[in-house]
Amino acid sequence: MLLYYILFVFPFMALASALLYLPYALYSRCRYGKQSIFFHLPKYALLGYVLSLIYLTILWYYPNITFHPDHYFLNLRPFVWVTECYAMGFQKMVMQLLLNIAMFVPYGFLLPAASRKMRRGWKTALAVLLTTVSIETLQYFMGRSADIDDVIMNFTGGIAGYCLFLCFRRLFRGKKWWHTMLGA
């Protein structure tokens, strides 16, 4: 799955992001003058990340997407995996939980890097929570499983990403490229 994403999906997402980001970049250039690549990098990366997130969580199952499924799958018991092993087996279950965390780390990092309004931790946390709940809700109505554990793991990943942003901000606070990237 990862190799397929890197070879086939990532180049398409990078191109789609560039095409979608281009109008903002041109507007920004007209309004504020020429800006460094570091200014645009986190915004472009966030757009690419969001497109990838939509693809991986929603569109990956494209031919089988239906909003009238035969069965709905919902788990509202947190940490059910601690007491019950899912049918996929323990190793795959742990891998899925870790991937759910890793999938949202970039989101928690890129939100405050791309937007000054998201630099307060509670705003980033709220955006991450709303995003993951929205994805799980949509998956439920598409006939895929909706799981509170996925929400918890995604939220944990988003918070870890925000903490990583704070570490980078402290580590690079004296660097000009960092201030340029943050729009300072």
PLY file of the C-alpha trace (Angstrom):
ply
format ascii 1.0
element vertex 184
property float x
property float y
property float z
element edge 183
property int vertex1
property int vertex2
end_header
0.00 0.00 0.00
2.77 2.45 0.94
4.79 1.67 -2.19
1.68 2.09 -4.36
1.00 5.44 -2.72
4.59 6.66 -3.19
4.85 5.55 -6.82
1.40 6.37 -8.14
-0.66 8.53 -5.79
1.95 10.91 -4.38
3.02 12.35 -7.77
-0.62 12.91 -8.68
-1.33 14.58 -5.32
1.73 16.81 -5.70
0.53 17.92 -9.14
-3.07 18.43 -7.98
-1.81 20.42 -4.99
0.35 22.60 -7.24
-2.60 23.31 -9.53
-4.89 24.12 -6.60
-2.24 26.19 -4.80
-1.21 28.22 -7.85
-4.09 30.78 -7.65
-3.26 31.54 -4.00
0.45 31.85 -4.80
-0.30 34.29 -7.63
-2.70 36.30 -5.47
-0.16 36.42 -2.66
2.55 37.57 -5.05
0.36 40.34 -6.47
-0.71 41.52 -3.04
2.53 41.18 -1.04
5.26 40.92 -3.67
7.65 38.08 -4.22
7.91 35.71 -1.26
10.39 33.02 -0.38
9.70 29.37 -1.15
9.82 28.83 2.61
6.72 31.00 2.99
4.74 28.82 0.57
6.15 25.42 1.58
3.98 24.67 4.66
0.79 25.87 2.93
1.47 23.78 -0.17
2.42 20.77 1.98
-0.78 21.14 4.03
-2.88 21.19 0.87
-1.09 18.10 -0.44
-1.52 16.38 2.90
-5.27 17.11 3.03
-5.74 15.80 -0.52
-3.78 12.67 0.40
-5.81 12.23 3.58
-9.06 12.42 1.63
-7.75 9.94 -0.88
-6.45 7.45 1.70
-9.46 7.55 4.01
-12.33 8.03 1.57
-11.44 7.60 -2.10
-9.12 4.59 -1.68
-12.21 2.39 -1.76
-13.68 4.21 -4.77
-15.43 1.46 -6.71
-17.03 0.16 -3.50
-18.27 3.51 -2.16
-21.98 3.42 -1.49
-24.14 5.58 0.69
-26.71 2.79 1.02
-24.70 -0.11 2.46
-26.24 -3.38 3.56
-24.55 -3.15 6.97
-23.21 -0.36 9.13
-20.18 -1.01 11.34
-19.76 1.13 14.44
-17.54 0.72 17.49
-18.13 3.23 20.27
-16.28 1.27 22.95
-12.89 2.92 23.46
-9.85 0.66 23.58
-11.84 -2.47 22.76
-8.67 -3.78 21.10
-7.04 -4.14 24.54
-9.47 -6.89 25.55
-10.55 -8.26 22.18
-8.32 -8.95 19.24
-9.91 -7.92 15.96
-10.38 -10.59 13.28
-7.30 -9.26 11.47
-4.98 -10.59 14.18
-2.94 -8.88 16.85
0.04 -7.78 14.71
-2.07 -6.23 11.97
-4.29 -4.59 14.56
-1.30 -2.96 16.31
0.09 -1.89 12.92
-3.25 -0.29 12.02
-3.38 1.56 15.33
0.18 2.87 14.86
-0.59 3.91 11.28
-3.67 5.78 12.51
-1.38 7.74 14.83
1.27 8.32 12.16
-1.32 9.42 9.59
-2.24 12.53 11.62
1.22 13.61 12.81
1.79 15.72 9.67
-1.60 17.38 10.16
-0.77 18.45 13.70
2.57 19.82 12.47
1.43 21.51 9.26
-1.68 23.28 10.60
0.22 25.65 12.91
3.11 25.93 10.43
0.76 27.03 7.64
-1.57 29.29 9.62
-0.97 31.75 12.41
-4.53 31.19 13.61
-3.73 27.54 14.36
-0.71 28.24 16.57
-2.71 27.93 19.75
-2.78 24.29 20.81
-6.52 24.12 21.45
-7.29 25.34 17.91
-5.07 22.70 16.35
-6.53 20.05 18.67
-10.07 21.09 17.74
-9.28 21.05 14.01
-7.71 17.58 14.31
-10.67 16.27 16.32
-13.26 17.68 13.90
-11.36 16.27 10.93
-11.06 12.75 12.33
-14.68 12.67 13.54
-15.82 13.87 10.11
-13.81 11.16 8.37
-15.13 8.42 10.66
-18.71 9.67 10.26
-18.40 9.69 6.48
-16.86 6.22 6.54
-19.80 4.98 8.59
-22.31 6.20 6.04
-20.22 4.71 3.22
-20.51 1.24 4.71
-17.01 1.16 6.13
-16.35 0.81 9.82
-16.44 3.81 12.11
-14.33 3.28 15.19
-13.79 5.46 18.25
-10.31 3.96 18.54
-9.44 5.46 15.14
-10.59 8.86 16.40
-8.47 8.47 19.55
-5.39 7.35 17.62
-5.78 10.06 14.94
-6.19 12.69 17.67
-3.11 11.36 19.45
-1.15 11.64 16.20
-2.35 15.19 15.63
-1.31 16.23 19.13
2.07 14.55 18.64
2.47 16.55 15.43
1.65 19.77 17.25
4.22 18.91 19.95
6.75 18.29 17.18
5.92 21.73 15.77
6.56 23.28 19.20
9.92 21.48 19.41
10.89 22.73 15.94
9.76 26.26 16.81
11.99 26.25 19.87
14.90 24.58 18.06
14.84 26.91 15.03
13.57 30.13 16.63
16.71 32.04 15.60
16.74 30.85 12.00
15.59 33.25 9.31
14.19 30.49 7.07
12.01 29.27 9.95
10.55 32.73 10.55
9.97 33.11 6.81
8.20 29.75 6.73
5.92 30.78 9.56
5.11 34.05 7.83
6.81 36.21 10.46
0 1
1 2
2 3
3 4
4 5
5 6
6 7
7 8
8 9
9 10
10 11
11 12
12 13
13 14
14 15
15 16
16 17
17 18
18 19
19 20
20 21
21 22
22 23
23 24
24 25
25 26
26 27
27 28
28 29
29 30
30 31
31 32
32 33
33 34
34 35
35 36
36 37
37 38
38 39
39 40
40 41
41 42
42 43
43 44
44 45
45 46
46 47
47 48
48 49
49 50
50 51
51 52
52 53
53 54
54 55
55 56
56 57
57 58
58 59
59 60
60 61
61 62
62 63
63 64
64 65
65 66
66 67
67 68
68 69
69 70
70 71
71 72
72 73
73 74
74 75
75 76
76 77
77 78
78 79
79 80
80 81
81 82
82 83
83 84
84 85
85 86
86 87
87 88
88 89
89 90
90 91
91 92
92 93
93 94
94 95
95 96
96 97
97 98
98 99
99 100
100 101
101 102
102 103
103 104
104 105
105 106
106 107
107 108
108 109
109 110
110 111
111 112
112 113
113 114
114 115
115 116
116 117
117 118
118 119
119 120
120 121
121 122
122 123
123 124
124 125
125 126
126 127
127 128
128 129
129 130
130 131
131 132
132 133
133 134
134 135
135 136
136 137
137 138
138 139
139 140
140 141
141 142
142 143
143 144
144 145
145 146
146 147
147 148
148 149
149 150
150 151
151 152
152 153
153 154
154 155
155 156
156 157
157 158
158 159
159 160
160 161
161 162
162 163
163 164
164 165
165 166
166 167
167 168
168 169
169 170
170 171
171 172
172 173
173 174
174 175
175 176
176 177
177 178
178 179
179 180
180 181
181 182
182 183
